Amino acid sequence: MFLDTVLTRNPSLVDTAAALHRSGVIPPDTYVLDADAVEANAALLATEAERLGLTLWFVVKQLGRNPELIRAISRHIPDFAAIDPIEARLLHATGARAGNLGHLVQIPPRDLPEMLAWRPEAVTVFDLANARAVSAAATELGLVQDVLVRLEGAPGSVYPGQEGGVPLEQLDEFAARAERLPGIRIAGITAFPCVLCDPVSGLPAPTPTFELALKAKDLLASRGHGDMKLSAPSATSMASLPLLAELGATHGEPGHSLTGTTPLHAVDPHQPEQPAYVYVTEVAHTLADGRPALHGGGFYARAGIREALLPTSGVRLAVHPSPAENIDYYRLLDAPGRADDARVGDTAVLAFRTQIFVTRSTVAVVSGLSTGSPRLSGLYDALGRAL
């Protein structure tokens, strides 16, 4: 999906990743991340958001919750949106500030006292029961916690496994009850996804869910809630920040833009953000019909993979699709024109959309690429733990 883009914009990352594998420093099934590019992207996004009057909460699940990269990003975007308690703890321990907790996964009540003590800017609640739990924990701590109401998405727009939120038609009743809870203050609205990229052009556009969120913000304002936040996540990037500001959002939650891997980057290699990672594996074996099989472990169902580059021979081979319900022990390529073009142990470099935290991959962080002196600064597992 991003192979052409990364070869155009960051070829030294490809060269360095291949050299690390050839020398045996990194194993197959490794994501190689360019720390310099990630930090440069964070700086770009922070500057543009400040110009537009937007606040950013960064997201790192797709980066494998990597502590080196968290530190690089938080130098420019200090506050995070954590998708679940495990991620929140790692981000907090690394020194980033809690912006939005409960972003995609609700905080279990037993974890609330610990996390509210961090004084997050906001906690997202999906229903009244979670609002009551936040209120109880905050009251016990002597706090009043700002909460964002998660709005139920527009019909047909909610991803399986992400269901939940307050329906717009029930928001008035929800607010009337939540306003009586002593430990919380309704501070705004969030929903997901609010922006998506067109599958052909890659251009970001608001979703029907965004329209519902704007109506919800107005409804809460009519009840006397001032300075309403509206966090409008998904596809937050340099291309979509002006759209967020124009439509009335107050917050964005950049994730894939930090690595230059939104769908827009796949079709337009000249977007401001640099591509910042590649996936490195190797040929495991060859089928009787000549098709090479790559070691798997890091392939992602929504990756949009098209081709693999085999740097030793210089050939690019098409990657065969694989059903999402199957374990990715291997991934097949088209047979090369010559058998020697894809031998067992040969390096393969790919670039595709991923969520590293759901893989079993190794993560290698490389620094110094921007100055021509690359060095491996750390190896981690897919959940940010040092190896």
N, C-alpha and C positions, 0 to 999 in steps of 0.2 A: 504493500500500500504506500509506503514512504521511501522505498528504495531509491527511486529517481531523485526525490527531494534531498535525501541525505547525501547522495553522491554529488549532487549539484552544490549544496550549501555547506556540507561538513565532511568532505572526503577524507580528511585526516582522521576523523573518528573511525571510519571504516578501516583505514590502513592500520591504525593502532589496535583496534579490536582484533583484526586478523593476526597481527604480529603477536599479540598476547596469547592467542590460542595456539598458534604454531609453535611458540616457545614453551608451551606447557604450563604457563602461569595461570591460565584460566581453563576450566573444564568446558566440555560441551554443555549446552543448556545454560548459557550465561547471558544476561543482559549487561551491556557495557554502557555506562552513562557518563556523559561529558559534563563534569561539574561546572566548568567555566560557562558553557552554553546555558545550563539551567539557571545559573546566577544572572547571566546577562538578560535572559528572558524575564526573570523576576523583576529586574531593575526597569526594563522597558514597560512592563505591565503596571508597576507601581507609579511610574512617572505619568503614564497616560491616565490612570485612574485618578490621580491627584489633580490633573488638569481638568478632568470632567466632574470633579466633586464626588467621586465614588469611593467607597471603602472596599477593600479586598480581604477575603479570608481564603488562605491557600489550602489546597487539598493534596494529599500525598499518597493515597492508596495506590494509585497507578505507578508510583515510583518505588513501591516496596517499602514505604514508611522509612526511608533511608536516613539515618541521622546526619551524615555528611551533607546530604542535599537539603535536609530540613534547615540546617544551620546556614547554608548558602542562600536559601530562599528567604529566611526570616530576617536576614540583614536588610532586606528591601521591603518585604511584606511581613510585618511582625506577627500577625494574628492568623490563626488557623481555624478551619472547619474540620472537625474530626467526625468520621463516619460511624465510629463505634468506640466503646470504652477502651479497648486495647490500643487502638490508634491514638486516642486522646492521651493516655498515660505516656506513651512513647514521645509524642510531640511535647508534652509538658516537661518530661524529664530532659529533653534535648534543649529546652530553654525558650521554645516558642510560646506565645501567649494564646490563651483560649479565647477564640472569637465566637464560634457557634458550636455548641455540643448538641448531640441528638440529631444531627444533620440528615442522615439517612436511617440510622439505627437508634431507637429510643434508648435512653440511659436506664438500665435497671435500677429500681428504687434503692437497692443496697449500695450502689455506687454513687448515689447523688451526694451524700455528705462530703465525701472526699473531693468530688469534682466541683461542687459549688464553692468549696473553700478556696479554689483557685481564682474565684471572682470572674467567671467568663462574661464576655459582653452579652451573650444571649444563650438561651437553651431552647431548642425547638421541641414543642410538644404536639403529639398527634391527636390527642383526645383529652377529655376531661380528667380521666383517671391519672394520666401522666402529669397533667397540670396540678392536680391535688398532691401527687407525690413530690413534685418540685417545691410546691408551697410548703409542705410539711417539713422537708429537709432544710429549706431556707429559713423557715421560722425557728427551727431548732438551733440554727447557726446565728440567729439574730440578723438575718439579711432579708432584703426584698430583691428577688431575682427577676431580671427582664426575661420574658419569654417571647419567642416567635411562634405563631400558630401555623402549623403545617396544614395547608389547604389541600383537600382532595383534588387530584388531577382531573382534567377534562376527560369525558368518556373516550375510551380507545387510546389514551395517551400514557397510561400508567404501565410501567414495566412489571412483568410478573416478579414477585418477590419483593416489590416495593410498594405494595398497597397500603393505604391508610391516609389519615388526615380528616379534617373537618369539612364536610360538604358546605359549599357556599350558602345553600339555603338554610343550613343549621347554624351558621356562624353567629348570627345575632343572639340566639339562645345560648350558644356556647359562651360568648363573651359576657352575657349577663351573669352566668354562673361563675365564670373565672374571675370576674371583677370582684367577687365577694371573698376570694381566697386571699388571706393576709400576706402570704410570703412571695407573691408574684406580681408583676406588672406586665400587662400586655403591651409589648413594645413593637410588634410588627407582624409581618406575614412572610412565609416562604412556601415554595412549591417546587415540584420537579417533574419533568424538565420544563424550564421556562423558555429556553432557546435551543433550537436544533439546527444543524447544518443541512442544507439541501443535498440530497444524495447524489445529484449530478453536478451542480455548480460548486458545492461546498460552502456556499454563502450562508451565514447565520441569519435566522429569522425567528420572530417570536412565535410561540405555540399558543393554541387555545388555552392552555393552562396559565400562561402569562396573563392573558386577558382576564381570566377568573381572579388571579392574584391582585390585579389592579382594582377590580371591583371590591374585593375583600378589604384592601387597604382603605378605600373610600368609605366602606361601611363602618370600619372601626373608627375612622376619623370622625364620622357622623355621630358616634357615641361619645365623643369627647377625648379620644386618645390622640394626643399630639405627637409630632416628630416620629411618625410611623416609619420603621425600617421596612424595606422590601428587598429581601435577598432573592435573586433570580438566577439560580445556578443552571449549569450545563452549557458547554461550549463558550465559556468565558475566555475571551482572547482579545488581542489588539483590534481585531476586526469587529467584535461584538460589543466592546465597551461603549462606543458612541451610541449604539442602539439601546443599551441598558439605560444610559443617562437620558436619552431622548424620551424613552417610554416611562420614566419615573422610578426606576429601581434605585436603591441606595447602596446595595452591596452586590458584588460579584464573587464567585468562588472558582478561581482559576485552578485547573488541574492539568489537562493535556496541553494547554498552551505553554506551560512551564517547560515542556520538552518538545514543543513545536510539532505536535502530533494530533491536532484537531483534523476533522475531515477536510477542512479548507486547505490545510497544509499538504494534503495528498494530491490536490489538483493544482495548487498554486505554490511552487517552490520558493516564491519570492515574498511570501508573507514575512513580517518583521521578525517573528520568533524563529530561532534556529532549531533545526532538528537535533536532539540531544541524546538519543540512544539508538543502539542497534542490538539485535539478538544474534548471538554467535553459537553455532553448534557444529556438528561434523557428520560426515557420512559414516553410518554404522554398518551397513551391508548393502549389497546389490541384489535385486530380484533376478530370477532367471531370465526375465524379459529385458533386462538392462536398466530398469528403473532404480535409482539410488534411494535408500531410506535414510533419513536424518534422525539422529537422536532427538527425542522430544522432551517435554516437561514444561516448556514455557509458551506453548501455543494457546491461543485464546479464541473462544468460539466466535467473537465478533471482530476478529482481527483484520479481515479484508486482505489476507495475504495473497500475493500474486506470483512473486518470483524470489528465487534465492540466488545470490552471487557466490560462486566458488572461486575465491581469489587466486588459488594456485594455477588454475587453468584459464581464468578470466571468463568462463562461460556463465551465463545466466539461464537458469532452468525454471520452468513453470512449477509451481507448488500445487499438488493435487488437493482438492477439498477433502475434509474429513468430518463425519457427523459429530456434532457437539456431545452426543451422549456416549461417545467412545473415549477411553483414556488415550492420551496422546503419547504413547510409548515411542512412536516413530511418526514421521511425516514423509510421504512419498513425493519424489520429483519426476518430471519427464525424463525419459532416457536421453542421455547426451549423444551427440553425433559420434563421439569416439569413447570407448570404454575408459581410456586414461584420463578423460576430462573430469571424472568423478570417482576417485579411488577411496577405499576405506581409510578413514582418518583425516581426509581432506577437510579443511575449514569451509564452513558455509556461513554467510552473513545475510541476515534478513532484516527488514524494517517494517513493522506493522503495529497496529493499534493494540494495546495490551492493558491489563490490570495486573501488575506484577504480584500484588499481594494474594492473588488466588492461584498462583503458579507454584511449582516446586523448584524454581530456578535459583541459580547463584546470581548475585548482583555485584558487578565490578565497577567501582567509581574511579574515573580517570581525571586527573587535574593537569593543568598546564598546556592543554591543546591550543588554547588561544594565543599562547606565546611561542609555540613551536617546540615546547619541551615537555611532552606528555610523560606522566608517571602514574603508576597504579597507586592510589592512595588508600584503598581498602577493598576487602571482599566481605560480602554480607549474604545472609539468606533473604528469602522473599518477604520476610516480616521485619527487616531492619536489624537483625542481630548479627554482630560481627563474627566472622568465621576465622 
